Structures are given as structure tokens and as C-alpha cells.
Amino acid sequence: MSYRQFALFKPALAAAALMVGATLAAAPARAEIKSLEIIAPAAPGGGWDQHARSIQQVLQNQNLVPNVQVVNVPGAGGTIGLAQFVTGRKRTPTLLVGGQIMLGAIITNKSAVTLDQVTPLARLTGEYSAVVVPADSPLNSLKDLLDKLKAEPGSVSWGGGSAGGSDQILAGLIAKESGVEPSKVNYVATAGGGEVLAAVLGGHITTAVSGYNEFAPQIQAGKLRALAVSSPERLPGIDTPTLKEQGIDLEFVNWRGIFASGNLKAAELKEHDALMTKVTSSAEWKDLAKQRGWIDLYLPSDKFAEFLKTERTQIEGTLTDLGLVK
């Protein structure tokens, strides 16, 4: 090819190169992590399980990780799943969903394994709690419930998740704000999710405390009556008064997060951190969170680690005030 021919051909070659570059840029990013396991340390259907499966859905649909498996390891406020996560030796990279409930359970259960042995990866979401009673309960308002509590604390049984978890903490704080000694709260711990729902619907407990959205279908079906929500103001489209509206000066949010192995190398942490940033910034994740009523509380790894230090101290102090920790 002569110099003149090459000069004429060169612009076409450059244009072709630009087209190829544009095509490559438009193509989905290739997944760096090929497979991943996510441990949900609770039974199917609850908040931790929903978070694990939502992350699984986004990772696969967005072509971030082709193969994602969710494994349920319920029990002891998440500490059984935590122990398996810490001591397990697996070839597949593994993550653990957890949250505020797990922090309390570690303290009250005197767990041999703690969050010091894992890597905080991302704080994800939060959810406001609801106080509910069966639809046929004679208690028609939070005032009715608190009047009964003040008259005879032991006559009110509060059902919720594991001992020392968010639900028991909220029940104790409500009692404290209403002038009742928190240690007198008659709390019935369950595995959460379906178990606490069955207990309150069956009339085996006076009232139940959990995330509003776990009760929402039964509230909408007229089987449960919501007496209060722990949000600073009424939730959109939901005509349930807040604790504050009813004289209990209290706001409460149950956060959830995700953790990685405690022995991650710096490069691996950077990769995992970037992965969760992609998940939580995706439109699909935001839609799922909106559907489930989750509040966006995202914090990246370093800020999540800082948050946990403060949160651990506050929860231990609260549990001590409630008489759950000596």
C-alpha cells in the first residue's frame, strides 16, 4: 500500500476503532467475582432473609456476580450464623447479612464470636417498627395498652424477635418512657417473622413488636391492628399514629447491614466495597427497597466500621438500663 493509499485509509481505520471502542464501552462490565454465598442468619421470610435475597437478585440481574446462593442459618439472634461464618472455611467468597438485632444478641448471649472477627462491608437500610395487637383485642389504642401495662406490667406480654434484639429494646424503651420499670416487661422471644405473627394472631401474646412491613399484609387484611409506629412522623399512606403523637418521646429504627470475612486483603475489601456500592446505587435495588419500605441508610465499609463502634456502646448501655446485661 502506497503512502497516499494509507493516508486515505487512515480516517476509516480510526472511525472503525472508535466504533469498536464504543461497543466495548456499552457492553455490561464483566463480573470479577464469579460466585458468592450470602448467609442469612435467620429463617426464610424475615428482614435478613429478604435483604440477602434482594442482594442476590440485584447481583445476578445486573451481571455483577453470575452465581449467588443464599443460605439460611437461623438461631440465637443471628449468632449461630455468625459463628458458622467466622469458623467456616469455604472456597466460595461468603458474605453475612446482620444488623442491630445481632449486636444485642452477641451481648446478651455472651457469644464467643463477635463482629470484631468480621469486616463491616456496608450498612444498607433501616426499618421503623410497629406495635400491633389482634384485630379482636380489647386494646384499641396505645393508651389502652400502656394503661394495662402501668396497672400490672406482667399482664402485658410483648412478643418479638430474639432476646436482647431490637424488638425487646423497643418494648423496654416504651415501658421506660411511660414510667414502668423496663425490667418488668414480660417479653416473649421468638425466632421472629412467621413465629411472632402466629403468636399474636393466635392470641398467645398481648402485643407484638417488629418491622412495620412484616405486619403490613395482616394489617391491610384487617387481622391486626397497628397501635403505633416508631417513625418520627406517620409513614406515607399509612394512617397509624407515631409513638411521639401519643406521648412517648421516642424514635427507633432497626438497621441492617452486610459483612465480609475478617481476613480480607486490602484489594479484596476494595473489590467487595465497590460491589456493594454498585448494588445499592442501582435502580433495581432502590425499587426493591421502596416496595419493602426500607429506608436508605447506606454507609460504605470504612464509615460503617466507625458507626458500629458507637452503636455497640449505645446498645450495651441500653441493655444494661433494661436489666438485660449485668
C-alpha positions as CSV (number, residue, x, y, z in Angstrom):
1,M,0.0,0.0,0.0
2,S,1.4,3.4,-1.0
3,Y,1.7,6.2,1.4
4,R,-1.1,8.1,-0.4
5,Q,-3.4,5.0,-0.1
6,F,-2.6,4.6,3.6
7,A,-3.4,8.3,4.2
8,L,-6.8,7.8,2.6
9,F,-7.4,4.6,4.5
10,K,-6.3,6.0,7.9
11,P,-9.5,8.0,8.7
12,A,-11.6,4.9,8.0
13,L,-9.4,2.9,10.3
14,A,-9.8,5.4,13.1
15,A,-13.5,5.5,12.7
16,A,-13.7,1.7,12.9
17,A,-11.6,1.8,16.1
18,L,-13.9,4.3,17.6
19,M,-16.9,2.1,16.8
20,V,-15.3,-0.9,18.4
21,G,-14.4,1.2,21.5
22,A,-17.9,2.4,21.8
23,T,-19.3,-1.1,21.5
24,L,-17.0,-2.4,24.2
25,A,-17.9,0.6,26.5
26,A,-21.6,-0.1,26.1
27,A,-21.2,-3.8,26.9
28,P,-22.0,-4.8,30.5
29,A,-19.0,-5.0,32.8
30,R,-17.7,-8.5,33.2
31,A,-18.1,-9.8,36.7
32,E,-14.9,-10.0,38.7
33,I,-16.4,-12.3,41.4
34,K,-17.8,-15.4,39.7
35,S,-19.7,-16.9,42.6
36,L,-20.8,-15.8,46.0
37,E,-22.6,-17.2,49.0
38,I,-24.7,-15.0,51.3
39,I,-25.6,-16.2,54.8
40,A,-29.0,-15.0,56.2
41,P,-28.7,-15.9,59.9
42,A,-32.5,-16.3,60.3
43,A,-35.4,-18.3,59.0
44,P,-36.8,-17.5,55.5
45,G,-39.2,-14.6,55.2
46,G,-37.8,-12.2,57.8
47,G,-35.9,-9.0,57.2
48,W,-32.4,-10.5,57.0
49,D,-33.6,-13.1,54.6
50,Q,-35.3,-10.5,52.4
51,H,-32.1,-8.5,52.3
52,A,-30.0,-11.5,51.3
53,R,-32.3,-12.4,48.5
54,S,-32.7,-8.8,47.3
55,I,-28.9,-8.6,47.1
56,Q,-28.8,-11.9,45.3
57,Q,-31.4,-10.7,42.8
58,V,-29.6,-7.4,42.0
59,L,-26.1,-9.1,41.7
60,Q,-27.4,-11.6,39.2
61,N,-29.7,-9.3,37.2
62,Q,-27.0,-6.6,36.9
63,N,-24.4,-9.2,35.8
64,L,-22.2,-8.3,38.8
65,V,-21.9,-11.9,40.1
66,P,-23.2,-14.7,37.9
67,N,-23.8,-17.3,40.6
68,V,-25.2,-16.2,44.1
69,Q,-26.6,-18.6,46.7
70,V,-28.4,-17.7,49.8
71,V,-28.1,-20.0,52.9
72,N,-30.3,-19.7,55.9
73,V,-28.7,-20.4,59.3
74,P,-31.3,-19.3,61.9
75,G,-31.0,-19.1,65.7
76,A,-29.9,-17.1,68.7
77,G,-30.4,-13.7,67.2
78,G,-28.1,-14.4,64.3
79,T,-25.1,-15.6,66.4
80,I,-25.3,-19.2,65.2
81,G,-25.0,-17.9,61.6
82,L,-22.2,-15.6,62.7
83,A,-20.3,-18.4,64.3
84,Q,-20.6,-20.5,61.2
85,F,-19.5,-17.6,59.1
86,V,-16.4,-16.9,61.3
87,T,-15.3,-20.5,61.7
88,G,-16.2,-21.9,58.3
89,R,-13.6,-22.5,55.7
90,K,-15.1,-22.2,52.2
91,R,-13.6,-21.7,48.7
92,T,-16.5,-19.6,47.6
93,P,-16.4,-16.0,48.8
94,T,-19.1,-15.6,51.5
95,L,-21.0,-12.6,53.0
96,L,-23.2,-12.3,56.1
97,V,-26.3,-10.2,56.5
98,G,-26.9,-8.9,60.0
99,G,-27.9,-5.8,61.9
100,Q,-28.9,-4.2,65.2
101,I,-30.5,-7.4,66.5
102,M,-27.3,-9.3,66.1
103,L,-25.3,-6.7,68.2
104,G,-27.8,-7.1,71.1
105,A,-27.8,-10.9,70.8
106,I,-24.0,-11.0,70.9
107,I,-24.0,-9.1,74.2
108,T,-27.0,-10.9,75.9
109,N,-25.9,-14.4,74.7
110,K,-22.3,-13.7,75.7
111,S,-21.4,-15.0,72.2
112,A,-17.9,-16.5,71.8
113,V,-17.8,-14.9,68.3
114,T,-18.3,-11.1,67.8
115,L,-18.3,-8.6,64.9
116,D,-14.7,-7.9,65.8
117,Q,-14.0,-11.1,63.8
118,V,-15.6,-9.9,60.6
119,T,-15.2,-7.0,58.2
120,P,-18.1,-4.4,58.1
121,L,-18.9,-4.1,54.4
122,A,-21.9,-1.8,54.2
123,R,-24.8,-0.5,56.3
124,L,-27.7,-1.0,54.0
125,T,-31.2,0.0,55.2
126,G,-33.4,0.8,58.2
127,E,-37.0,0.0,59.0
128,Y,-39.4,1.5,61.5
129,S,-41.1,-0.8,64.0
130,A,-44.8,-1.2,64.7
131,V,-46.7,-2.2,67.9
132,V,-49.7,-4.4,66.9
133,V,-52.5,-6.3,68.6
134,P,-55.0,-8.8,67.1
135,A,-58.0,-7.1,65.4
136,D,-60.3,-8.5,68.1
137,S,-58.2,-7.2,71.0
138,P,-60.0,-5.0,73.6
139,L,-56.9,-2.7,73.3
140,N,-57.9,-0.1,70.7
141,S,-55.1,2.4,71.2
142,L,-51.5,2.7,72.6
143,K,-53.1,4.4,75.6
144,D,-55.1,1.3,76.3
145,L,-52.0,-0.9,76.1
146,L,-50.0,1.4,78.4
147,D,-52.8,1.8,80.9
148,K,-52.8,-2.0,81.2
149,L,-49.0,-2.1,81.4
150,K,-48.9,0.5,84.2
151,A,-51.7,-1.2,86.2
152,E,-50.0,-4.6,86.0
153,P,-46.8,-4.9,83.9
154,G,-46.7,-8.7,83.9
155,S,-50.2,-8.9,82.4
156,V,-48.9,-7.5,79.1
157,S,-46.9,-10.0,77.1
158,W,-44.7,-8.4,74.4
159,G,-43.8,-10.8,71.5
160,G,-40.9,-10.1,69.2
161,G,-37.6,-11.5,67.8
162,S,-34.7,-12.8,69.8
163,A,-33.8,-11.8,73.3
164,G,-31.8,-8.7,73.5
165,G,-32.7,-7.7,70.0
166,S,-34.3,-4.6,68.6
167,D,-37.9,-5.6,69.4
168,Q,-37.1,-6.2,73.1
169,I,-35.1,-3.0,73.3
170,L,-38.0,-1.0,71.8
171,A,-40.5,-2.7,74.2
172,G,-38.3,-1.7,77.1
173,L,-37.8,1.8,75.9
174,I,-41.6,2.3,75.5
175,A,-42.1,1.0,79.1
176,K,-39.4,3.3,80.4
177,E,-40.9,6.3,78.7
178,S,-44.3,5.5,80.1
179,G,-42.9,5.3,83.7
180,V,-42.7,1.5,84.0
181,E,-39.5,-0.2,85.1
182,P,-38.1,-1.8,81.9
183,S,-37.0,-4.9,83.7
184,K,-40.7,-5.7,84.5
185,V,-41.5,-6.0,80.8
186,N,-42.9,-9.5,80.1
187,Y,-41.1,-10.2,76.8
188,V,-41.6,-13.4,74.8
189,A,-38.7,-14.0,72.5
190,T,-39.4,-15.9,69.2
191,A,-37.4,-16.7,66.0
192,G,-39.2,-13.6,64.5
193,G,-41.0,-13.5,61.2
194,G,-43.8,-16.1,61.0
195,E,-43.4,-17.3,64.6
196,V,-44.2,-13.9,66.2
197,L,-47.0,-13.4,63.7
198,A,-48.6,-16.7,64.6
199,A,-48.3,-15.9,68.3
200,V,-50.1,-12.5,68.1
201,L,-52.7,-13.7,65.6
202,G,-53.4,-16.8,67.8
203,G,-53.8,-14.6,70.9
204,H,-50.9,-16.2,72.7
205,I,-49.3,-12.8,73.4
206,T,-50.9,-9.4,74.2
207,T,-48.9,-7.4,71.6
208,A,-46.2,-7.8,69.1
209,V,-43.3,-5.6,68.0
210,S,-41.4,-5.9,64.7
211,G,-40.7,-4.0,61.5
212,Y,-43.9,-2.5,60.1
213,N,-43.7,-4.3,56.8
214,E,-43.6,-7.7,58.4
215,F,-47.1,-7.0,59.7
216,A,-48.3,-4.9,56.8
217,P,-50.2,-7.7,54.9
218,Q,-52.1,-8.7,58.1
219,I,-52.9,-5.1,59.0
220,Q,-54.2,-4.5,55.5
221,A,-56.3,-7.7,55.7
222,G,-57.9,-6.5,58.9
223,K,-56.4,-9.2,61.1
224,L,-54.1,-7.0,63.0
225,R,-54.5,-3.5,64.5
226,A,-51.4,-1.2,64.5
227,L,-51.3,0.9,67.6
228,A,-48.2,2.9,66.9
229,V,-45.1,3.2,64.6
230,S,-41.6,4.2,65.8
231,S,-41.0,6.7,62.9
232,P,-40.6,10.5,63.5
233,E,-43.8,11.1,61.5
234,R,-46.6,9.0,60.0
235,L,-45.4,6.7,57.3
236,P,-46.6,7.6,53.7
237,G,-50.1,6.2,53.0
238,I,-50.4,4.6,56.5
239,D,-52.8,6.0,59.0
240,T,-51.1,4.7,62.1
241,P,-50.1,7.3,64.7
242,T,-46.5,7.6,65.8
243,L,-45.2,6.9,69.4
244,K,-44.5,10.7,69.7
245,E,-48.1,11.6,68.7
246,Q,-49.2,9.5,71.6
247,G,-47.0,10.9,74.3
248,I,-44.0,8.6,74.0
249,D,-41.0,10.8,73.1
250,L,-39.2,8.1,71.1
251,E,-38.0,7.4,67.6
252,F,-36.5,4.0,66.7
253,V,-35.1,2.5,63.5
254,N,-33.8,-1.1,63.1
255,W,-30.8,-1.0,60.7
256,R,-29.4,-3.9,58.6
257,G,-26.0,-4.4,57.0
258,I,-23.7,-6.8,55.4
259,F,-20.3,-8.2,56.5
260,A,-17.4,-9.9,54.8
261,S,-14.7,-12.2,56.1
262,G,-12.4,-10.9,58.8
263,N,-9.3,-11.9,56.9
264,L,-9.9,-9.9,53.7
265,K,-6.9,-8.5,52.0
266,A,-6.9,-4.8,51.1
267,A,-7.5,-5.4,47.4
268,E,-10.4,-7.8,48.2
269,L,-12.0,-5.3,50.6
270,K,-11.8,-2.7,47.9
271,E,-13.5,-5.1,45.4
272,H,-16.2,-6.1,47.8
273,D,-16.8,-2.4,48.8
274,A,-17.2,-1.4,45.2
275,L,-19.5,-4.3,44.5
276,M,-21.9,-3.2,47.3
277,T,-21.8,0.4,46.1
278,K,-23.0,-0.8,42.7
279,V,-25.8,-2.8,44.2
280,T,-27.1,-0.1,46.5
281,S,-26.9,2.6,43.8
282,S,-28.8,0.5,41.2
283,A,-32.3,1.4,40.2
284,E,-33.4,-2.2,40.9
285,W,-32.2,-2.0,44.5
286,K,-33.9,1.3,45.0
287,D,-37.1,-0.1,43.7
288,L,-36.9,-3.2,45.9
289,A,-36.2,-1.0,49.0
290,K,-39.2,1.2,48.1
291,Q,-41.5,-1.8,47.7
292,R,-40.5,-3.2,51.1
293,G,-40.5,0.2,52.9
294,W,-36.8,0.1,53.7
295,I,-35.1,3.4,54.5
296,D,-31.8,4.1,52.7
297,L,-29.1,4.1,55.4
298,Y,-26.2,3.1,53.1
299,L,-22.7,3.6,54.5
300,P,-19.5,2.2,52.8
301,S,-17.1,-0.1,54.6
302,D,-15.0,2.5,56.5
303,K,-17.9,4.6,57.7
304,F,-19.9,1.5,58.6
305,A,-17.0,0.3,60.8
306,E,-16.9,3.7,62.6
307,F,-20.7,3.6,63.1
308,L,-20.5,0.1,64.7
309,K,-18.1,1.3,67.4
310,T,-20.6,3.9,68.6
311,E,-23.6,1.7,68.1
312,R,-22.2,-1.2,70.1
313,T,-21.5,1.1,73.1
314,Q,-25.1,2.6,72.9
315,I,-26.8,-0.8,72.7
316,E,-24.8,-2.2,75.6
317,G,-25.7,0.8,77.6
318,T,-29.4,0.4,76.7
319,L,-29.4,-3.3,77.5
320,T,-27.9,-2.5,80.9
321,D,-30.6,0.1,81.6
322,L,-33.2,-2.5,80.7
323,G,-31.7,-5.0,83.1
324,L,-30.7,-7.5,80.4
325,V,-27.0,-7.1,81.0
326,K,-25.5,-7.2,84.5
